[in-house]
C-alpha cells in the first residue's frame, strides 16, 4: 500500500492570504473598526479592543480560514424571505 506525500505547497496555494493568523480582509476590517472605536472614544482603550477582535477572528479562522468570506458571501447573496420566521430558513414557495 502506498502512502501519499504531503507538501506544503498545495495548502499554500489553496489558503487565502493571511496576516497574523486571520485573513487579510478581516485584518483590514479590524483596523477600520478599531480606528472608528478610537475616534469615537478618544481613548487608547481601542488597542485592547483591537486585540480582542483579532483574537476572536483568529479563533474562528483556526478551523476554516475563509469563514468570514463565506459568511459575507452567504449574507450578500441569500437575503431573508417572508417565510423565514416560520420555517427558520429561506423558503421561496408561498
N, C-alpha and C positions, 0 to 999 in steps of 0.2 A: 504494500500500500504506500503510495507516495504522498508526501505532505507538500503543501504549498508554502512557499517562502513569502513572507510579508516584507514589503518595502515601504518606507515612509513616504515615498514619492506619490503613490496613488492617494493616500489620505490627504496629503498636502494639496493635491490638485482638486480634491472633492470638497474641502472645507472652505468656508468663506474667509475673507480677510479678517484677521483677529488682531486686537490690540489690548494688551494686559488682560487676556482671558475672556474678553467679550468681543462681539462683532464690532466692526468699525462704525457701522451706522448707530448701534446702541451707544457707543462711546461718544459720538457726536451729539446724540440726543441727551445724554447725561451731561455733557458740557453746557448745552443750551439751557437745560433745566437748572443746573447749578448756577449759571450766570443770572438767570431770572430770580432765583432764590436770593442770591447776593444783592441784586439791585432792589428787590422788594424789602428785604430786611435790613440792608446796610450793615450787615454783621458778618463776621468771619465764621459763623456757625454753618455757613454754606459748605465749608470744607468737609466737616463730618457728615453732612447730608450727602455730599457727593460720594464719599466713601461708602456710605450705607447703600445708596442707589447702585453703585458699582458692584458692591458685594451681592446684592440681590440679582443683578444681571449675571454675575459670574456663577452663582449657584444654579441659576436657571439654564445657563449655557453649558454646564458640565455634561449633561446627557445628550442634548441636541443643540449644537451651536446656532442653528438657524431658527430657534424657537420664536424670537421676536419678529423676524422677517416673515415667517409663516403666519403668525398671528395677524400682522398688519395686512398681509395678502388676503387672509380669510375675512377680516373685518371690512376691507375695502371692496371686495367682490361679492360678498354674501350679506346683503342687508337683511334686516328683520322684516318679516311679513306680518300681516294682520293676525294670523293664527298662531304666532309664536307663544303667546301667553297661555293658550290652551294646550298645545302639543309639546311645548318646550323644544321645538325645532322649527326649521323653515319648511312649511308645507305649502305648496303652490296650488293645490286643488281647493276650490271653495267649499 
